[in-house]
Amino acid sequence: MTSSVDSNSALGGMYWDNTSKVEEKNNGALTQADFFALLTQQLAYQDPTKPVENDQMIAQMTNFTMADGIGSLNQSFKGFAESMTSNQALQASSLVGRSVLTQSDEIVFTGETLSRGNIELDKPATMMKIRIENDKGELIQSFSVENPKVGKNEFVWDGTTNGTGSNSTTPDDSTGETGADGEDVIDRVNAGVYKIKVDVSYADGTNGSLPVNVYTPVGSVSLNGTAGGIMLNLIGLGAVKLGDVLEVSYT
């Protein structure tokens, strides 16, 4: 006498149960439906001799409505902030290829365009001296301005080391050397990043140093920089915050 084995029932236990579902996780937040369900239960099981006062019920509904409204408002502000970030990113991308003015103790000479910047003087001075140095601290060029004006003093450097280039101030180390054809010999530095310092002698007899604002080309834009927010990657100077930009130039 033989017995038969139902292959379907024997193998059925080896398969995963496709009918099982992963329970949805609840973050523990009380929804509006939960609130009204609790309120209904509260009314159903209240003591008939001591019913819930109307003002208590209204207060509970008001508190929940306020909490729900604040949650919706937070979501709205989050969406608004994301929209603002997108708009800022779009505006920042238009700065690529332009030059922006930022405060820096370094200045970039591209070898093709003039290096420009300005210095803000907050009180009368008798002398202001600009020094440009290489990475070893060696003097490359210097300019002196007698009786600089209070306010913004602009300067331009074309990479020359002998003072024959175009500058808004008078170079200190003009050599006056000439070539075989009788023209001035113009000695320019290689393209790169150079240190810039400004010393000032004030009219009251005190001395000090001033910060420098320089124009630098924007190479690219980072939307989520490590420092947070939108970052502009300046050629030669690295990343700066969009909020640190003082001016934007078309060149």
Sequence and secondary structure as in RCSB ss.txt:
>XXXX:A:sequence
MTSSVDSNSALGGMYWDNTSKVEEKNNGALTQADFFALLTQQLAYQDPTKPVENDQMIAQMTNFTMADGIGSLNQ
SFKGFAESMTSNQALQASSLVGRSVLTQSDEIVFTGETLSRGNIELDKPATMMKIRIENDKGELIQSFSVENPKV
GKNEFVWDGTTNGTGSNSTTPDDSTGETGADGEDVIDRVNAGVYKIKVDVSYADGTNGSLPVNVYTPVGSVSLNG
TAGGIMLNLIGLGAVKLGDVLEVSYT
>XXXX:A:secstr
      HHHHHHTTS  TT            HHHHHHHHHHHHHTS TTS   HHHHHHHHHHHHHHHHHHHHHH
HHHHHHHHHHHHHHHHHHTTTTSEEEEE SEEEE SSS EEEEEEE S EEEEEEEEE TT  EEEEEEEES  S
EEEEEEE SBSSS S  SSEES     B TTSSB   B  SEEEEEEEEEEETTS EEE   EEEEEEEEEESS 
TTSS EEEETTTEEEEGGG  EEE  
